Amino acid sequence: MPQVLQKASISLKTLCLRNISEHLDSLWCRRFLDYYYGSAHFMYIIGPFDQLPPSLIQDLWVHLKQRKLLRKHHVYLLISPYTLALDLSHCDTDLGLMLLLTSQRCFQLRQLDLSNSKLPRDQLSSCLPTLTKLTTMSLAHSSITDTLVSILGLYCPKLTSLNLSYCTQLSDNGLLSLLLPQDSHGTPDPRFGKCSLVSKLLVSGSQKISSIAISEAIQTLRHLTVLDYQDSVGVIEQLVLGGRLGRLLLLRSLYSLDSTSSDSLALAVSVCPMVEHVYIVTSSSMTSTTLLSLLDLQQMREIHICNELGQYSLPVQEQLGPVLQKHGETLVSLNLAEVEQVEVKMICEFCPNLVHLALLWNKSYITQVPGKTRVEAKMAVLTKLRTVDVSFLEPDEDNLFSEMCARDLTNILVSPSLSNLKLCQAQNLTDHVLSDILAESGFECLDYLELNNCNEISFDGLEQLLEEKNPLEHAKFVRCEEITRRDFQNYQKKVKKWKWNMKVEWA
């Protein structure tokens, strides 16, 4: 059966945060509410939390915010002059007041998160010039503009990490004002361009930022190690061919989208010897030797390859095999989508330390020993595997082997460390296969299970997993024909009756 939620399983810190939040207004904020709140704006105030370390005050702030309990009067008492990190993400209500108090109190602030917020322009433009010690800033999914972001280029010379992901109003001019002596309109101004220490720059999803600004960032930021621009490989290629790059780069990741030639990746690898993470969208320019350039790297920790554009379905066994053979020992994450010739046996043998595995809508799988059991084939088990996300295409005339065999599926799922499992269209997941997995002590650490369109597994087959002792906390079943609403409702009653720490979804 799933575990029963017990107070002993909750940390003392969490219990304290819960207790404070429950009695915040009736006890902790009572004096402030009775005598001061609403009478004036207080730049400073001696509050009940001033004796706490800044990190604990931040934990209380986040606890209230996550539960949507944060109110205006709490802001006055929780923003401290000693605050080093402040999370204002998802805060549209009273964000103006938060920024005002931040500018008046938080002169030692190092980290500021304004992601997923509609930013008040006047308050933000007044706040940022006071935060001269900022090192980490997140503006992802916010309404930041070129003019506002350029303020960082004026007053934040210590900035090392900047997240500008999915900022739809941000363009090249805004980014360039952080790097070059020019304002947000492109006019030369020596006061700008102070953010030369940035080592982490995230810009994915910001569609107005082009290769022009990214090219300048790569040349200017000598400490840059993390850059998630969608085609950094193409940008580096143009810099090298144009003779504008006279040094090796410190980048740890490369992104390739619609490469112009089969040698683009090799050229990028030659000037980025420290790369460990590679994200490739296959293109028509790829050849059988394109991925071999990855053999020149010292080690690799993550490989993502997908045929998102539908231009080239990479044969994994033939072209990625040599790379996995060399770098498999250090690989912790592997994501293959819409490619072909995926061989599970090869992955298990070459990549024994995999932690994350995603195999999504691939066109074909290779089975080395048809008809034999997993034990007879002596396949290696991925003992460190924690998350698995597998989605299969529905077999048709063009994709007859679009689903891995039951033996290979079993071999993946018997990982003793598996904690998160998502399966879609897995028709080889049957009651018998699940029984074999459980017999080999599979799913002992599983806390999240999601099955989508898995029509060969029944609720009767799942009972052994769902009702015997297990760490499951969340199970989700979507359009699984053998799992009915009645099964779901009956199980929900058991969860409620026995007070299991379990959430179940059915659709």
Steps between C-alpha positions, in 0.01 A plus 500: 500500500615860459649662806275665755579868545653541843620812677823320579576490127486880479812694594504720809574800280188439289285457810631830637428680173147360500442609858627851437288539187187379681544753782667777304228761527359397836838495675811605308351798312240592761678804646589641157140456379351657814724807531682579175369338180313742275614816678809570287769348280783365714847496341629300797328315781613284792302181442456159665730323250805725518692252718466220243777429246417647156476151351222401742309821432522416130371148569200646683441742211502219244277282723237776517528581131459140387182469705373838383496631856735794447330834578601864482572537871724191491719676244588773749614245759679246281718713270810549714812720457702180541327317214741342253250316277145608417241305304236731348396257226127460425431815704281744309305620804696755705811452284544877489519516881740206507735672257474828691596335830774303324655824372472662845628209708685231307837655416676165557273306262681240288217304336170630366227296326235695307396220267139450391403853600347805339762755595405854610736710290536804725567302817744263328695783335535662844592175674769353274753788537518430876584130455863540402609173666266275301664183369194297395189633327202315351255679271364192321141520373477864609406825326856633504585743217821619338492825697456325836761230443753762392498630859687182596771600255534830686496398865568126537867430416512189726224314314606143420169324428212643294181322394316674213306196377165561328519878524292586194562877517878470519711551187866513398535861610406413857750216523776699330460785751626257766813416301594808296525874572166578339148569632180307431454688170847414371640849560865497623520578872807405711288461816346175374647153445618431856384135518825345378514229771189309389574126489142372465265651241161343429305636202294206371154600383589870461429507130613858436853420611691401188838353415641855474471565873602144589810533283597814692434327833727208410780738401461741793424274796829324565361307800190370320443131577122457464313630193173344382448681169323264259784493243821584682679256268405711196608823671838355597548367148449847350741655751772247421457521123496880520824509698334681792573241766862479608466290817353182639160532668400381847149392393374181661200454267433517126167538318467415134195595291489463121880497452624640172753224438599155624815648656324766712501288815864398453603863463315598818650210695849600390473836681288372792706214646322512838151424366310236698138560391385476137152577363455422131203546269583285198514666159534398136868605503596224748701205377612169648814669642344813652470364856849349494640842586364444853771238544752783536341619825649397834167386645126541449222513757190571289390429142169615349425414138164555331362513147273794581516646148435164332807535280722213607414190702832415664590126509608478864679164495717594204578869563466555875632159603872594490430811709313300764778242503759767587299737723239261641677460835459872581158549339218575748224618264394367159204630298421357156188617314361410156813313391547136396705186570489552876665205671417468870765232553771737375379781728498269803849368431673824405325738745496330842479828694193646328270689736249639249375321187244630250404307184223690322306402185795326339441333164665167570666291770752221453467173689822297498368168625131458402299263711748458783443618854688781662693260723614286209623803310693617810426864441649751740259679736519878534539501878516880535204581276252727680272649232359331190280664237407272210240568229437270206350558158206284401638234263405534134633384163787750512587445865458131576754499785411832663471337844776325691440138593374397844845371594667836440220689676531270801876546510459878526227490760673263744746774594517497883526881517206585271286772661317668210338309213299625201380259233289585195355254248690210661301199383772260612436605860269217603392354833753220446787742428412708807494184711850411376627850587358483851639149546848639438447770767425766243324825593626488858585873482223609261313809624346627171325287236328623184343270241350643182322283243645182648211274408643159591542566870201451730425629846507143627859479378584828668351400836819333616686828445231738623384317810811334637765693690660757270621864499253611228365851552343579162346276233341627179306291246394658170287318240605153616214278378534231767501750788143613550339783692363246747853371565614856560212584735542182702870568544428860599278370780781280626742793495259708703409220740855400581638857479768410251737774388389447142354710218325318214383650168290337232380628162 
